[in-house]
Amino acid sequence: MNFFLRLIDHNVDAANSGSFSRMWHPIGTEDYDEQLELAVIVDGVVQWHSAPCRRVIGGWVRCDTHEYVTRMPTHWRPSAQPHPLRPGGGPARVGGDAS
């Protein structure tokens, strides 16, 4: 099965399980300063997965250590861990604007 079919299959499974907001999204569609999990997905298989990170100018930093992420991720999804600075935790939104 090719990469896109596997990614679609994974996202369909996530949607059917009620975890639609936990689907993987391509890098370039994320917002800055959101707590996100990162991954490198090759041929539909997660090759690398990170602890929660956030997008900053010039790349990505880990939320827990503030160290730069040296890998180049291909996908992101909202972190399952509560956001330390947001009441109630979790992301405020998944992509797009805040409206």
Buried (B, 14 or more C-beta within 10 A) or exposed (E): EEEEEBBBEBBEEBEEEEEEBBBBBEBEEBBEEBBBBBBBBEEBEEEEEBEBBBBEEEEBBBBEEEEEBEEEBBBBBBBEBEBEEEEEEBBEEBEEEEE
